[in-house]
Amino acid sequence: MKVLVVGSGGREHALAWKLKQSSQVEAIFIAPGNPGTATLGTNVPIKIDQIDALADFAAKEGIGLTVVGPEIPLTWASWTPSRPKACAAGGPPRPRPSSKAPRSR
């Protein structure tokens, strides 16, 4: 399976590093990536906010899984499964409200 990792930080490096260990992963693309991720896969010069360009790249390359590292792109409606160009995508969960959060009186 081909995998696209979206982001350019240490989290994305760790994700790419772990994905590279899987026998099911045949290729890893990181957008936009960094010099460290270039040692694990192929960096792609597409910014995280260029959702249409990322979707087009995923379709062109036959990406089977997209892993989104940064939280911000996940909040954009463009990553919803109903998107026509969408492939399987995942990322960090949204934080749940804590029951121990301070309450105003």
N, C-alpha and C positions, 0 to 999 in steps of 0.2 A: 504494500500500500504506500502511496505517496502522501506525505504529511506537510502541511503548511503551518508554521509557527508564526504568529503575528506579534511583533514587538522587537525591542532592541536592547533590553537590559539583562541583568544577571538572572532574573527569573526565566527569561526565554532561553538563555544559555543552558540553564539546568534542565529545562523541559526538552530541549534538543538533545542534550547529552543523554538523558534517560531514554528518549525515543530511539536514539541511535543504537541502543543496546538490544532492541527488539528485533527478532528475526522476521517479524511481520512487516517491518518498515523497510521499503526498498530505496526511498529517497526522502530527504528532508530539505524543505525550502524555508528560509527565515526572512520575513519582511518587516522592517528593513534590515534587521540583523545588526551585527557589530563585528569587529575583527575576531573576537573569540568564537562567535557562532559560525564564522566562515570555515573554521577547522572541523566543524561537525556536519555541515551541509552547504547548501548554496544560498548565499544572501541574494535577496531580490530587492531592487531599489524602489519599493512602493511603501509610502508612508501609511501609518496605521489609520489615518483618517480618510484614506482613499478607498472607501469600501467597494465602489464599483470596479476599480482597477484590481483590487484583491480578488473579487468574485470572478472577474474575467480571467485573471491569471489561474485561479483554481480550476475553472472550467477548461481552459486551454491545456493545462498540464495533467488533468485527470486526478486532481487531489481528492483523496478519499476521506481525509480528516483534517479539519482546521482547528488548531489550538490557539486561542487568544490569550495572551499573557496579561496585558494591561486591563484593568477593570473598566476604564472609561469607554472603550469601544463596545463593550458588552451592554452598556446602557443605551446604545443607539439602536433604534428600531430596525436598522438595516440587517442585523444579525438574526432576525427572527426566522424560524424554520419555514415560514410560508414564502420566504423570498424565492422567486423562480430559479435563480442561479445557485441556490444554497446547497452546500454539502454538509455533512455532519460537522458540527462545531461545538466547542466546549471551552470553558475557562474557569477562573475562580468564581465561587459562588458569591452572591450578594450577601453582605453581612446581615445577620438577623438582629432585630432589636433586643438588647439585653434586658432581662427582667431586673437586673441589679443596677440599671442606669439611674442616675440621680433624678429625682422628681421634684418639680417645683411645687411649692405649697401655697 
